[in-house]
């Protein structure tokens, strides 16, 4: 379970490399984000490898949304993860994450989590009261949160709207998240720009290393890395993690309806 949480954190953090929130003054004033990185209809499909074995698959979709929150238009994003091959026989995984994002500010109003991993289940329905800086966990508890706090899925998409043009090696950034009834300031370090090869070909990328707590799942703070396409889409293309009992890799194997050209190097 710790491994699954760490991997989700890695994929999300891959492009979560922070910028200032640029909030306007006033309780009911929200930021406006210039989103040129994703649009309704986008689909990203990832393949998860444990060692040399294909172990799972995750698909992320951006959908139009007819619902509004406080009079504001929303975007519906969904992430579904499943175990495959032999892994499905001895450790069946069926996970679904949903976030209803503010279309202008790219922050969450609603978050839904349905996890079933080897019989272990998590059911969460969070209501983000961004105008009050609070979250209702749907089970009778309300938590104070930072302004424009993100959930596990919304953070992935918000980070893709950020401008990394001036990022320098060694720069560390932070973005506020809320998950499992806890405020979590995710920290990320920019490593370098480099070209990598994956199943889909060769790409120009930005490499980042999430700052993690040593000794839990990872041996050191350097044992995670994520590569984000160096283009307007800013897609986490590849993620690698060295864990105490092996290694995990997740990479994009299919993309549809991207907002702009991807940084693939053609032969």
N, C-alpha and C positions, 0 to 999 in steps of 0.2 A: 504494500500500500504506500509506504514511504517513497518507493521508487517511482510509482505512478504519479504521486503528487509532485515529486521533484522534476519529473519529465515535463509535466504540464507547466510547472513554473518556468522551466527552461525555455519551452517553445514560446510561451507568452512573453517571457522576459527578453527573448531574442530581439524583439524590436521595441522594447519598452524603455528606451533609453532616454528618457526624460527631458524635459524642457520645462520652462516656467509656465505656470498655468495661465498667466495673462488674464486674471479675473478682473471684472469691472467692480467698482465699489457698489455696495448695496446688497441686501439679503436676496433680493429677487432678480439680480442681474447675473447673467451667465455669459461665459466666454463664447466667442464664435471662432470656429476652427476652419481654416482654409483646406478642406479635404479634397485633394486631387489623387489620393492613393488607392481608394477602393470605391465600389459602387454596387447597388443592388444587382444581383445576377452573378456576382463573383463566386467561384468555387475553388478551393484549395484542397488537394488530397495529399495526405502524408502517409508514408510507410514507416513503421517502427521496427527496428532490428534489435534483438538481444543477442549479442555476440555476432555469429554469422547466420542467425536464423531470423526469418521474417516472423514477427510475433504479433503485430497489430496494425490497424489502419485507423486514421482519423481524417474526417472531412469537415471543413469549415465552409459555411454558406452565408452569404449576405442577401437578405430578403427585403422587399418592400413591406411597409407596415401601415395599415389603415388606422391603427390606434393612435391616440394622442395622450400626453400626460401634461397636466396643467396648461393645456392649450398648445403644447409644443409637439411638433411632428417627431416620430421615432423611426428608427431603423431596427429591424430584427436580425440578429446574427445567431447562428446555431453551430455548435460543434458536437459531432458524434464520434465516439471511439469504440472500436470492437477488437477483440482478440481474433486471430486467424490461425489457420494451419493447426499444428499439433497443440499449440498453446490453448486453443479453444476447448480441448478435451479435458485438460487438468486445471486450467485457471480461466474460466469464462469471464470475459469483460464486456459489459454493455453500458456505456456511459453517454450521457447527453447533457450538454451545457447550453443555456440560452441566455441572451442578454438583449434587452430592449434599450437601445442607445438614443440619446438626444441627437437628432439629426444635425443640429448646428454646433453643439458643444462637444459631441463625441464623449459623453459620460453616461453612466447607466441610470435608469429609473427602476428597472426590474431585472432580477437575475434568478434563473431557475437552474437547479442542479439535480440530476438524477444519476446516481452512481450505483452500479452493481458489479462488484469485482470479486469473483470467487465466493459469492454469497454474502459478502459484506456490502451493506447498502447505506447510502447517504441521500437524503431528500431535503433540499433547501429551496426556499422561496423568499428571496430578500426584496424588500421595497426600499429603494434609495430615496430618502427625502432630502434631495440636494439643497433645496432652499433653506433647510434647517440644519444641514450638516449632521444628519442622523440616518441610521439604517434600522429598519424593523425586520427581525429575522423570521417573522411569521409564526413564532412559537412563544409569543408573549414577552419578548425582550427587545429593547431598543438600545442602540449603541451610538455614542458620539463618534463622528468621523471627521477627517480633514476635508477641506473644500475640494469639490470635484474628485472625490475618491473614486477609484475604479474597481470593478470586479475582475474575475479571472479571465473573462472573455473580452470585455470592453477594453481592457488595458492593451490587449493585442492590437486592436484596431486603432485606438487613440495614438499609440506609439508610432504607427505607420504614417501618421499625418505630420510628424515632427521633421524638422529640417536638420540633418546631420552634416551638412556641408562643412561646417567649421569644427567638427569633432576632432580632437587631437589625441594621439595615443596616451593612455594613462588617465584620461579624463574620467571621473566618476560622477554618476548621476543618480537621482532618486525619484521614484514616483509612488504616491500613496495608493495602497490597495486594501481591500477588506475582503477576507474570506475566512470561513470556519469561525465566525463570530469574533474575529481578531483583526485589528488594524496592523498592516504589515508594510513598512516602508522598504520597497524593493530597491536594491542598489545594483547598479550596472557599471561596468568599466569598458570603455572603448579601447580595443587592442590595436587594430590596424586595418588597412585596406589590402585586399588580396584577391587573387583569382582562384576559384576552386572548381573541381569536377564532381558532378553527381550524375544520376541516371539520365537526367534530362539534358545533360551537356555541360559546357564550360560557362561560368558566369563571373562577372565582376561583383565583388561583395564587400561588405563592411563586417568586420569580425568584432564580436563583443563577448565579454566574460561576466556573467552574473556573479556578484559577491555573495557567497553562501557560508553557512555555518559549518565549520569543520567537525568531523567525527560522527555525524548522524548517518547520512547516506554516502557522503563524499569524504575522501581521504584528505583533501586540501581545498583551499579556496580557488585553485587553478584548474579544477577537474571538470569544469563545464565550459562549453564554448558554443556560440551560435553565429551563423553567417547570414546576413541580411542582404538581399539584392540591392546593389548600388544604383537605384533608379527611382522613379517617382512612386512605384508600387510598394517598395520597402518590404518585400515578402521574406519572412524567415525561411531560408532555403534549406539549411542544414543545421542540425543541433547534435552535439555529441556530449556524452557524460560518462566519466569513469566513476563507477560506484565500488563499494567495498567487495562485491562479489562478481565483478565483470564490467561490461561496458554496454551502453545503450546508444543507439543512433536513430535519429528521425530525419527524413528528408522528403522534400516535395517530389511527387511523382506525376502530378497532373495539375494544370491550372486552366481556368476558364473565365472568360469575360473580365479580363484585367482592365484597370483604368488607363494604363499606358503601356508603352513598349517595355519589355523586360531586358535586363542587362546581360543577355546571352551573347557569347562570342561565337559568331558563325565561322566555320572553317573556310 
